[in-house]
Amino acid sequence: MSVVVGYVNTNEGEAALTASVEEARRRDTRLVVVLARKSGGDDHAVLDAEADAVRDVLDQADIAYDVRQLRRSDDVADSLVTTAEEVDADLIVIGLRRRSPVGKLILGSNAQKILLDAPCPVLAVKPRSAAA
């Protein structure tokens, strides 16, 4: 069993990573990080640096982990669900951001797809507000 987290180098991604580390510790299980590119991100060196930064955080957290990088052509939602199925995940952790109704209609919603298709519970987290 394991915890799977979708990570993008954003405030939402950081919130998801933090929550997933806590959940992996609480459950005493492995954390599987699915690292995705931001829209339009083609620079492999940037993605590799982000993966190294995530590994540094997880090394400091002293938990068992695996970091997987998505290819540009991979669908993030499908990849998270597939990874959760492959590792028999206890939980998927995702970060959420506020979007307008029009934005949801035009761009679709990875979060909604993950929530509907996940083979296990999903924990959706938001970053703390700047006022907090």
N, C-alpha and C positions, 0 to 999 in steps of 0.2 A: 504494500500500500504506500501511497505517497500523496503529497500536495503538489498541484500543478498551478503555476502562476504565469499569466501573460504579462510580459514586460516590454514596455517601450520607454525610452528615455524622456519621460515627461513627469510632471507632478503626480498625475494619476498612476503612472507606472511605478513611481517611487512608493506611493501609498500602498499599492498592491504588493510590492516586494516586501515592504515592512510588515504588512499583515500576514503575508505568507510565511515569513520567517517565524513569526509568533505562533502561527498555526502548526507549522512543522515541529517546532519545539514542544508545543502542548501535546501533540499527537505522537511525539517521539518517532518521526518518520522522515523519509527523504523528501527534499524539495526539488521539483523539476521546473526549471525556468525556461519558458519558451520566449526567446528574444526575437522581437520583430522590428523591422525598420519603420521609421516615420515615413509618411507619404512622400514619395519622390526620393527617398534616401538610397542612393546608388553606391556610395563610397564604402567599399569593404573595409578599409582601414578604420573608418569611424565606427562601424558595427563591431569590428574586432576590439577596438578600444572600449566600447560600451560593455562588451562581454567580459573583458578583463576587469573592468570596474565592478561589475556585478559579482564576479568571482572573488574579488578582494573583500567586498561586503560580506559575502557568504563565508569566506574563510574566517573573518573576524567573528561572525556569528557562531562559528564552531558547530555547524550542522552538516549532515550528509546532503550532497546536492549534485545535480546534473544540469548543465546549461546547453540548450539546443538553440541553434540559430535557424530562423526561417529563410527560405529562398524568397526572392522578390515575388515570384509567381505564386507562392503559397497563400491560401486564404487563411487569415489569422484565426477566425472563429472555427473553421474546420480543423485547423492544425491543433488548436487547444483541445477540442473535443476528441480528436483522434489520439493525441498524446495521453489524455486522461484515460481513454479506453485501453491503450497499450500498457500503461503502468498500473492499471487497476486503482485509479486515484480515489482517495477518500474525499477530496475537495478540490475545486478549482477556485482560484482567487483572481479577480479582475478589477481593474480600476475604471471608474466611471467619470465622465465629464458631462457637464450640462450642455445640451444641444437644443436648438429651436425645433419646433415641430416640422418646419420646412426642411431643416438640415437632416432630420431623421428620415423624412420622406425621400429626399434626393440621394443621400449617402447610404441609407440602410442603417442597420444597427448590429454591429458585431456582438454587443452585449446581449441583445435580445436573442440572437441566434444561439449564442452559447447557453443562455438560460434555458432555452427550449430544447436544445439537443444534448445537453450534458448528461453523462451517465451517472453523475453523482451530484451532491449539493454544490451550489455556487455561492461564494461570498463576494459580494460587490462592495468595493470601498471607494470613498471619495477622499481627495487630499484635504488636509485641514485648511480652513480659510486663513487668509493673511491676518485677520482680526483675532484669531484664536490664540 
